[in-house]
C-alpha cells in the first residue's frame, strides 16, 4: 500500500514535469524494456527534443535499494525525489 508521503511526492513530481515538459506527462507509467517490466512513478516526454525524463519517488531506504528503474538505461534523464525529515 502506498503511503501518504509517497503519493504526495508523486503528485509533486508530476507538477514539476508539467512545468518542464510541453507534450506528455503521467504518473505510474508501465515500461517494457528488453523483456522486463518496470513501473515509473512519473514520466515526462518532450517530442520536439526527443527527451524522456523519469522521476522515481523513494520514501524508504529499502525501496531505494530494490529499485530497478534507476539502474536501467531507457531514459534520457532520471531524477530521484526523497522526503526531508
Legacy VTK file of the C-alpha trace (Angstrom):
# vtk DataFile Version 3.0
C-alpha trace
ASCII
DATASET POLYDATA
POINTS 85 float
0.000 0.000 0.000
1.222 3.454 -0.904
1.975 5.889 1.925
0.684 9.461 2.025
4.229 10.782 1.660
4.845 8.663 -1.449
1.567 9.740 -3.035
2.237 13.415 -2.258
5.741 13.287 -3.730
4.441 11.587 -6.894
1.951 14.423 -7.326
4.719 16.988 -6.837
6.851 15.153 -9.415
4.013 15.335 -11.930
3.573 19.080 -11.330
7.310 19.591 -11.817
7.261 17.627 -15.075
4.249 19.586 -16.329
6.232 22.772 -15.756
9.268 21.405 -17.631
7.654 19.324 -20.359
5.322 20.503 -23.066
3.980 17.277 -24.536
3.202 14.293 -22.272
3.301 13.692 -18.504
1.894 10.829 -16.452
2.150 9.013 -13.113
2.522 5.247 -12.614
3.742 4.517 -16.147
4.371 0.893 -17.115
7.566 0.430 -19.114
8.578 -2.646 -21.066
12.283 -2.759 -21.916
14.265 -5.807 -23.033
11.505 -8.177 -21.841
11.484 -6.616 -18.389
8.579 -4.768 -16.836
9.073 -1.608 -14.832
6.729 0.949 -13.355
7.980 4.522 -13.113
6.424 6.908 -10.593
6.342 9.825 -13.077
7.376 10.186 -16.719
7.605 13.247 -18.941
8.177 13.195 -22.701
9.222 16.095 -24.894
8.656 15.054 -28.513
10.426 18.056 -30.023
13.669 17.424 -28.118
13.242 13.630 -28.233
13.690 13.555 -24.487
12.315 11.277 -21.775
12.511 12.165 -18.081
11.734 9.636 -15.384
11.176 10.564 -11.760
11.297 7.925 -9.059
9.969 8.627 -5.571
11.742 6.880 -2.712
10.363 7.285 0.790
12.282 4.457 2.450
15.830 3.186 2.133
14.641 -0.337 1.344
12.563 0.978 -1.559
15.645 2.769 -2.900
17.824 -0.349 -2.682
15.414 -2.659 -4.501
14.621 -0.310 -7.420
15.361 -1.443 -10.981
14.156 1.725 -12.716
17.084 3.839 -11.538
19.601 1.263 -12.767
18.146 0.936 -16.282
19.211 2.835 -19.392
15.960 3.728 -21.166
15.562 7.371 -20.108
17.397 10.469 -21.218
17.277 11.869 -17.680
16.416 10.156 -14.373
15.518 12.066 -11.214
15.064 10.891 -7.661
12.728 12.530 -5.132
13.030 11.777 -1.428
11.409 13.363 1.621
13.383 15.518 4.037
12.944 14.540 7.666
LINES 1 86
85 0 1 2 3 4 5 6 7 8 9 10 11 12 13 14 15 16 17 18 19 20 21 22 23 24 25 26 27 28 29 30 31 32 33 34 35 36 37 38 39 40 41 42 43 44 45 46 47 48 49 50 51 52 53 54 55 56 57 58 59 60 61 62 63 64 65 66 67 68 69 70 71 72 73 74 75 76 77 78 79 80 81 82 83 84
